[in-house]
């Protein structure tokens, strides 16, 4: 997996390429998202326009990354989703969890027009 990063208006745009099938191939993605959060970037757009297909490991990493970002008050938006990737997201019922937007520019702009939902309040005893 290769990840190209660009920061636009405090939004990280991650363009992903390469094989995205097994855990070792997709593990660096979540590490990358955690580094972004540590650096204060909480909103991420993932561009899959150069990826034809990915496996369940990538879905797991995307879900974990979404949770990490939302817990910090941010969000993850997807773009460049092929029909094949869309079908696996529909079958796994994850299409309702992720926001998919047709272009990178619109996805970045969506953080201004559709800000992330506030993180749930964690009660302490």
ABEGO torsion letter per residue (X at the ends): XBBBBBBBGGBBBBBBBEBAABAAAAAAAAAAAAAAAAAGBABBBBBAAABABBBAAAAAAAAAAAAAAAAAGBBBBBBGBBAAAAAAAAAAGAAAABBBBABAAAAAAAAAABBBBBBBBBBBX
